[in-house]
């Protein structure tokens, strides 16, 4: 289980992620992480969170924040809110590392999401370009009520349910003890 100050590094990409506030520390209201991302580095595919809002604030460098197909370039001190149910992605703009803070509210189980994704990256189970195992992705997405941006969610739900079940039967999980510690 993550605690404030915990840092996760991905040796293959040289990127790091720092937990600033955890759900345990905020009574489940907020998860806050600081991302240190290199150009062309870590970037989730365009996605939708059904029941959480994200806030992105740039500390240094520049990022491209795409919300519902609309791109915005954010520089140091600038921030934006990604409302629930809106397709979005964040990527580095330019050729220098970007540092930005992401707040997820309410926190739900998103620490586990980030711990799992970062752990899978570290273990080489997700490539530097963000490609992982489809069944693993389905199990994670189903647990965290997240979807691909674009295709209608009503059409994704049944497909995701079947893929997640198959993934679970093959041993994929949304949470792994080796990344998140023992369940409390």
N, C-alpha and C positions, 0 to 999 in steps of 0.2 A: 504494500500500500504506500503510495507516494506521500511525501511530507514536504513542506516548504523547504526550498533549497536543494532538493534532490535534482541532480543533473543527469540527463541521459545523452550519451554521445553515440553517433553513428560513424565508426571509424572509416568506412568506405567512402563517405561523403564529407567528413570533417565537420558535420553539423552537430549542433547541440540544442537541447531543450531543457529549460529550467522550470520546475514547478514553483510558482510564487505563492499561491494560495490553493489549498485543497478543499474539497467538499467537507471534510471533517472539521476543518478550521472555520468554515463559514456556515455551518449548520445546513449544508446542502444547497445553499443559495448560489454559490459561485465556485468555478474552477478557473484559475488564472495561470497561464504558462507564458514563458518568454521563449521565442523561437529565434535561433541564430542560423539563418539559411543562406547558403552560397548560391550564386547565379546558376540557374539550371538544376538546382537541387530539389529537395523534398517538396512535393506539391501533391496534395490530394486531387483526384479527379473532380470535376464539377459535381457537387453533391448537394443534398437537401437534408437538413435535420428537421424532423417533424415537430419536435416538442422542446427545442432549446433555441435560444438566441445567442449569437456570437457578436462580440465587439472586438475590433482590431484596431490597435494603436501602434503606429510606427515610432520606433526609438531612433534608429539610424538606417541609412540607405533608403531605398524606395521599393514599394511593392505595387503590383497590379492587383486590385481587388475587383473581381467580377461578381456582380450580383444580378441575377436574372438576365444575364446576357449583356449588361451594361458595365463597361470597364471604367475604373477610376484609378488613377495613379496617386498613391499616398506617399508623402515624404515625412521627414522627422516632425513629430508633434501632431501630425494629422491622424484622425481616426474616423471610423465608420461603424455602423451597426448593420449586422446581417439579421433581418427578422426571421422568425420561425417560418418554415415551409418555403424558403426562397433558395433557389439554386445559387451556389457560390463556389469560388475558389480563390486562393491567394497564391501569387507567385512573385519571385524577385524580378524587379525591373532594373535593367542596367547590368553593369559588370562588377559591382561590389556587393559584399555580403549585406543582407538586410537583417535588422533585429527588430522584432515586433512582438507586442504582447497580445495574446488572445484570451478573452474572458468568455466563458461559457456559462450561461444562466438559464434555468437552474442547472446545477452541476450534474444531476442524475448520476450515471455510472461512467462519465466521460474520462475520469482518471484511468480507469481500466482500459478504455478505448485507446487512449494515448500510450499507456504503458505497453499494451499489446502491440500496437502498430510499431512503436519504436523498437520493441524487442524483436519483432519479426524482421525489421530492417537490419538490426544489428546481427541477427543470425543468418542473414542472406536469404531469407524466405520472401522478401519483397525486394525487387531490383531497385537500383538507383532511380530508374524512371517511373517508379511507383507501381510496377506490375507484380502482382502476387498470385496466389492460388484462388480461382473463382469460388470454390467451395468455402475456403477460409473467409474470403470477403463476404460471402452470403451470411455466414454464421455471425460475423461481427456486425454487419449491417442490420440484420434482424434484431439482434440484442439491443442495438443503440438507436433503433427506429430511424435509420438513415437510408437514403435512396440516391440513385443516380439523378442528376439534373437532366431534364429533357423528357425522357419517356414518362407518360402519365403514371402517377403513383398507384392508382387503382389497378393498372396493368402490371406493375412491378410486384405488388404485394403477393399474389399467388405464386409467381415464379420464384421470388425470394424465399417464400415459405418452403417450397419443395427443395430448392438448392440448399437452404440452411439445414433442413432435416437430413438430406443426403450427406452434407458436410459433417454434421454432428455424428452421424453413424460411422463416418470414416475417421472420427477422432478429432476433428477440428473444434476448437472452442473459441468463445469470445473473450475468455479470460484464462490466463495461464499462471499457475503458481510461480513459475520461474521468473515471470515479469512483474507480477503484482503481489507476491508473497502469499501466505496462507489466507484463506477467507476468514473474515472475523465473524 
